[in-house]
Amino acid sequence: MRHRHLHEENRKSWNTATRAHNSHKKDQAGFLRGGGSTLFPEELELLGSIEGSKLVHLQCNAGQDSLSLAALGADVTGVDISDEAIDFARKLSNDSGIAANFVRADVYDWLAEADPQSFDAVFCSYGALCWLSDLEVWAQGVAGVLRPGGRFVCIDFHPFSMVFDEHFEIAYPYFAGGHPLTWDGGVGDYVGMAGDALAPSGFVEGEDKFQNPYPVHEFQWGAAEVLRVLIDTGMTIEVTREYPYSNGAKLFEDLVEIEGHRFTRPEGKPNLPLMWSVVARRQK
Ligand SMILES: C[S@@+](CC[C@H](N)C(=O)[O-])C[C@H]1O[C@@H](n2cnc3c(N)ncnc32)[C@H](O)[C@@H]1O
């Protein structure tokens, strides 16, 4: 696999950051047990009815969204490279009483080893695509685990928004072909910075002054590159959308919060695509 050693460095960075992120979220088990959901309307609409379907949530982090999907009646498997995230997800499943299967694995290893054609849906969201070091292998793996007629559903931050630094200056190339971009400061405590927006169960102070000692490596892919690898597997793109706001994440200093824990550009400033989504269907 391309850049396995960088994935392993990412694992350490995510382990540390996930601990900090969860320190800000109040009684997550009670929230889910009481019928709470961490999902946004956009992914619910894209997924449609998932009751009774077999769904894998790739890069599921600490499992809050996976358990929210399971609560809708899906048979959910969550996969993530982070030990801390998967340990937390298993405990959250136990404590909330919502059943799901969680696997700690590099997404590439899991896709290579999973039973072919065994899932109705593959889902990933919000900060998933930028950790993939080889798009072709990933797309072949996604198509491979879907049963004929099954769907890949993804909603993520728009790759164009990744060209800006936090002050909204153009700082990074759009066409990077997956070339690794290293952040010495590692995965940050964006949950602590987002306040209520990323803590639907309630925000608590938690860990303050978080510093991540582990660097992290991202891989920038353009929108057309993602669509191309999916099309190349033989899947049909059924839906693709762009959104002028981002759910839960204040990507730049000058974004303002609007209804529904969304962040957008201030009134009077030109809008930008901040998220996008794709639904692709495996043919017979
Ligand atoms: C921003 S989080 C995604 C959060 C997710 N949308 C959720 O439901 O909470 C990105 C996740 O990707 C995981 N990840 C990064 N590289 C990975 C890899 N090679 N294999 C599996 N998971 C990976 C990280 O551990 C992290 O949990």
The ligand as a MOL file (V3000), in Angstrom:
LIG
                    3D

  0  0  0     0  0            999 V3000
M  V30 BEGIN CTAB
M  V30 COUNTS 27 29 0 0 0
M  V30 BEGIN ATOM
M  V30 1 C -12.3470 13.4890 10.6260 0
M  V30 2 S -12.4440 11.8370 11.1400 0 CHG=1
M  V30 3 C -13.9620 11.2910 10.3950 0
M  V30 4 C -15.0740 11.4660 11.3540 0
M  V30 5 C -16.3210 10.7420 10.9400 0
M  V30 6 N -17.0290 11.4520 9.9190 0
M  V30 7 C -17.2570 10.4660 12.1130 0
M  V30 8 O -18.2830 9.8650 11.8660 0
M  V30 9 O -16.9690 10.8290 13.2330 0 CHG=-1
M  V30 10 C -11.2350 11.0270 10.1340 0
M  V30 11 C -11.0180 9.5850 10.6080 0
M  V30 12 O -10.2510 8.9120 9.6100 0
M  V30 13 C -9.4680 7.9530 10.2850 0
M  V30 14 N -8.4050 7.4950 9.3800 0
M  V30 15 C -7.3830 8.2390 8.8740 0
M  V30 16 N -6.6400 7.4720 8.0630 0
M  V30 17 C -7.1970 6.2300 8.0610 0
M  V30 18 C -6.8750 5.0120 7.4260 0
M  V30 19 N -5.8110 4.9030 6.6220 0
M  V30 20 N -7.6530 3.9420 7.6550 0
M  V30 21 C -8.7390 4.0210 8.4860 0
M  V30 22 N -9.0830 5.1500 9.1270 0
M  V30 23 C -8.3290 6.2480 8.9070 0
M  V30 24 C -8.9760 8.6930 11.5240 0
M  V30 25 O -8.5140 7.8180 12.5270 0
M  V30 26 C -10.2280 9.4870 11.9140 0
M  V30 27 O -10.9660 8.7990 12.8860 0
M  V30 END ATOM
M  V30 BEGIN BOND
M  V30 1 1 1 2
M  V30 2 1 2 3
M  V30 3 1 2 10
M  V30 4 1 3 4
M  V30 5 1 4 5
M  V30 6 1 5 6
M  V30 7 1 5 7
M  V30 8 2 7 8
M  V30 9 1 7 9
M  V30 10 1 10 11
M  V30 11 1 11 12
M  V30 12 1 11 26
M  V30 13 1 12 13
M  V30 14 1 13 14
M  V30 15 1 13 24
M  V30 16 1 14 15
M  V30 17 1 14 23
M  V30 18 2 15 16
M  V30 19 1 16 17
M  V30 20 1 17 18
M  V30 21 2 17 23
M  V30 22 1 18 19
M  V30 23 2 18 20
M  V30 24 1 20 21
M  V30 25 2 21 22
M  V30 26 1 22 23
M  V30 27 1 24 25
M  V30 28 1 24 26
M  V30 29 1 26 27
M  V30 END BOND
M  V30 END CTAB
M  END
